[in-house]
Amino acid sequence: MTKQTPYALCIHGGAGVITEENLSESEKKLIINDLKNSIDKGEAVLAKGGTAIEAVCAAVVALENSIHFNAGKGAVYSRSGKHLLEASIMNGETLEAGAVANSQKIKNPVLFAKTLLFNKDIVMISGEAADQLARETGHEMVENNYFDTIFRKEQLEEAKKISETSTFLDHTNLKMGTVGAVAIDQYGNIAAATSTGGMTNKLDGRIGDSAIIGSGTYAKNQTCGVSCTGVGEFFIRGTVASRISNMMEFGNMTLNEATTITIKEHLTGLGGDGGVIAIDKNGGISFSYNSEGMYRGYVSQKNKEKKVFIWDKEEEFNL
């Protein structure tokens, strides 16, 4: 009988200026509940013998459907007042990947990215063509105003008061929340997925790291799976997600060493802000970030743990 690998799943809901003063108890409770729901959805897949690909999709869809994160329903507004969504997913067993950028009508972009895993001609597609292909392949489509929320509208207005032409990851009340998930299943296969609405007040057409394999998302069974969150331009320039894998493969580093050096030295040295979640081939889990906080959590079958974190002081919520 083949020995099963203990499953593990980690998720994030964004990194940035998340301070205790700016996060009310009621808001914190709602966010924690959404993070817990995401972990539960992903774990339910893994516990039933489902694949890592299915698990990260289930976890990310739960976060895309929440108004509390900058992905799907809670996506930020672009400079022109639209919601332009991006997502990507990678299969660590085969290195197959799928990615979408600047979608306006796909309800759950991560599910469309998953469809592209099986499209031999396309890894990444953007704009109206992406929406058309998603429609043709049976994905649930919505009008762009489905993604409207009062909070994000107020964010855009606040951002424009600061600067009509700048993009914002975070500014006092401009909390962001790109989402992502990484999993290892009982077969030892790793998958990673990321989804976002991008930057508040971004120029239409701008693409961040969440849609780019190797920058915002990466998975390889021999090393690890990674999902990133932060100012995308720096993660693209630093090829952050694949760098962590490469440091493990070619530098013989542990997962913790690779994530810490990549964020605390490499990304910080570039002037970037954000964080990563990662799982290695043994089910080890690592988080690293250089911002004030990062919404994140994990479940580990091996360690029999399920936890959610927000701040650096290891303030945790046992669920």
ABEGO torsion letter per residue (X at the ends): XBBBBBBBBBBBAEBEBBBAAABBAAAAAAAAAAAAAAAAAAAAAAAAGBBAAAAAAAAAAAAAABAABBBEAABBBBAAGBBBBBBBBBBAAAGBBBBBBGBAABABAAAAAAAAAABAABABBBEAAAAAAAAAAGBBBBBAAAABBAAAAAAAAAAAAABAABBBABBGABBBGBBBBBBBBAAGBBBBBBBBAEBBGBBBGBBBAAABBGAABBBBAABBBBBBBEBAAAAAAAGAAAAAAAAAAAAGBBAAAAAAAAAAAAAAAAGBBEBBBBBBAAGBBBBBBABABBBBBBBBAAAGBBBBBABAAGBBBBX
